[in-house]
Amino acid sequence: MNQRKEQGLLLSVENLGERLFRLKIHSPSISKKALPGNFCHLRVNESYSPLLRRAFSIHQVETEKNSFELLFKVVGPGTQILSEKKTGEKIDLLGPLGNSFSLPAKDENAVLLAGGMGIAPLFYLVSSLLEKKFDPQKISLFFGVRKKDEYLLVNDIVSTGIRLHLATEDGSSGYRGMITELFFQELRARRLKTKRTRFYACGPNLMLKKVSEISRKFKLDCQISLESHMPCGVGACMGCVVNTVKGYKRVCKDGPVFDAREVILD
Amino acid sequence: MIPDLSVKIGKVKFSNPVLVASGTFGYGEEYGAFFDLNELGSIITKSITLNPREGHLPPRTCETPSGMLNAIGLANVGVKRFIQEKLPFLRNLKTKVIVNVAGSSIDEYVEVVKKLEGKKGIDLLEINISCPNVKQGGITFGSDPKCAYDCIKAVRDNSTYPIIAKLSPNVADIVEIALAVEEAGADAVSLINTLVGMAIDLEKRKPRLSNITGGLSGPAIKPVALAMVWKTAQKVKIPVIGLGGIMNTQDALEFILAGASMIQVGTGNFVDPECSVKIVEGLKEYCQEKKLKRILDLRGKLKIFTAD
């Protein structure tokens, strides 16, 4: 039996910007087993309001400290309660759950597309690759947000030495427009290699829909990490499904990472 | 003293009265990672239909105050693949296995039941005559006593397994349906399935479920379930299996007091995967604390207010 339920201990709560928070949680079982792309399913409190668990992708792991991090935006009552938690509180956790990103080989390139909070699992992927001595110059990150002050972790990202492309919808920093437009332009101008390159994306569904279309058009080997309401989180209830060319798939168990060319988003 | 938690339905003896509700526990495997499934009285599978069903378009679920709505649309692998791919795992468990069966016509129920007949690893059938989310079948059989009778009778005549009829709360009088299925030969009734509900996203001016309406479950429906279990248990002679918002031992005990012989945990599995097994432990502790030899000594022992 693979025991996956654990009482995590909240080590820190940081407010990183408007409604943006980072939690560090002590959890030996998650920090030992987590892989980039995995998620955890947690209860924000013990009451029936809210009733169901919330799914968060794992953002960073410090194995030697038995801790991991979550990065999230307050969007509703669940995330509001989580953001008000105090250091030292217990958090009821299930995880790590779901599948994980398939990593590039040493001689391949990695191109990552993050939209807003989609940076959470992708930054974990970057750190994990660098830890495996992957050449930072072979990693490109396209990071898009609505406006400049939504940029998270940019300093951390710059210090890794990877290639960075920024876009804001309002033009307050970097390219003006959607990150997928910038990505498409780079692809069309052949400034991005598509052979021996693995693509990864995470962000709002609308962005992932574009990524999915682009991946089909350019035949990209692209993995996308999806979000969904997940009642059970373990593959039992069939509530979180996404449509794919192979029929409905469970985001929690068959995903959350899917081949961008196979997913049908609307 | 180890209290006796065992319960019988038909000829089948369960080690304890705690079951997991159909549709919330997949085909069992998923929760095996969290605890020893043999600790449960029984596992009830997702509804099985004759042919595989893809289910409804997403979004299929949404959270509501103290509850949730679902409209999964009976997504399942179909009876053939169930027997080939899912039953081998269930067969190796020591716990009892109840296969939930759904159909869109009496013929379909009968065909599924015939295919399940004599298969090793199945102990009972639960007949879903109460799914609120499919256009044909399901609830249509559960909302009229004559249809409920015909459906359960047809299954009874084609199966040697003990039969549980799973009843809908979306009816004028659930007791009437319970009496009809008892008459048709059901060995037990389980109630309640979900209540028809709806949620709206005001911003988008859209229903939150693609199916528009769905089935409400969770703590929000517990009072409704308790009342229906209480009323039904007064009238039928066969065992009543109670479900609807059971989240912990106290909830389970309340259902037993109201007349349930067994209980099912549904939405509670999502909130805490160990919910059901904690209730098994909790019932044992309660019996020890209250010096009850048998859990069934508590069944229906609600103390009713008297005039004086």
Interface residues (C-beta under 8 A of the other chain):
Chain A: M1 N2 Q3 R4 K5 R43 Y48 S49 P50 L51 L52 R53 D92 L94 S228 H229 P231 C232 G233 V234 G235 A236 C237 M238 G239 C240 V241 V242 N243 G247 Y248 K253
Chain B: G23 T24 F25 G26 E30 Y31 G32 A33 F34 F35 D36 K46 E54 G55 L57 P58 P59 R60 T61 C62 E63 P65 S66 G67 M68 N70 I72 A75 G218 P219 M247 T267 N269 F270 V271 D272 P273 E274
